[in-house]
């Protein structure tokens, strides 16, 4: 049984032992090296992943070729390009493992089956989606309203442990500045 | 019975006649004049609204006092500040009616009751949330990746009928430019 996954779902819904076994059987563990892609821009996202261990970043490539890091997910979080997953359209962003990662994946069809087979399956889907949705609107608000320093502070609040695990240039990209500007922000905040 | 609302929900789930009546009874119709606020920044969002008729915008006020329009909802769509609604925190954005509007509202407690009382209530919640979530990540991708002209084209694609109903300065704010720049973009595209 994928215990970390089942523990995670247990925070949202009640499951019988049989349901736990059934859910666990639908997730397949996949190993990724640092630098491997869970999903590449242009592919159709056909799986939702639960990160058992590791760290991923979401990458958008601008028309001038510049890479932007727009988000992160770490162990015990889900990862997916949900727009592509739901409407089977090509993804506009990649998901890259930036640490060696073990990701438990469930296919689109099996996730739909989970919603109906598990008594509180739909509730799990709703609560998991609500959580992701709130993260997205919080990030939207931050992009519209905050300056880079405030966004860096929000990054520290949202991902308190990641500042140690990420290269500076991923963080500066996420905050929306060049690396030297992030260094200045950090120096200013350290005072 | 609120027929538009029930028709809308019927696209997502099956309901018995009794369930339709029950759901309908939980929504209260509220009238708003042009310029009225459905929700003001700093308030706690305690209702989800279904816009029976009218049009709203989401407004963020920057620290320098500048107002930014970040999104729109029109008739037959839902409106809510979901982050505030879920965790009962003060909203960071306002929702303002920019046409006379009739909004059917359901309270937090009644929506939770809907999830459990209606057989496919949780499924409705999941599908409605998925829809909103995809809109949010699409907008995030647009903000990170697109230039103002591309964002304007995406605005036209997402809200094809709103270009006639909105003042120019709301659209330019949404696209992220000053009104004169939007005029130049429109002239360029008209060629």
Interface residues (C-beta under 8 A of the other chain):
Chain A: X60 X62 X68 X70 X82 X83 X86 X87 X92 X93 X115 X120 X122 X123 X125 X126 X129 X130 X132 X133 X134 X136 X137 X138 X139 X140 X141 X143 X144 X145
Chain B: X60 X62 X68 X70 X82 X83 X86 X87 X92 X93 X115 X120 X122 X123 X125 X126 X129 X130 X132 X133 X134 X136 X137 X138 X139 X140 X141 X143 X144 X145
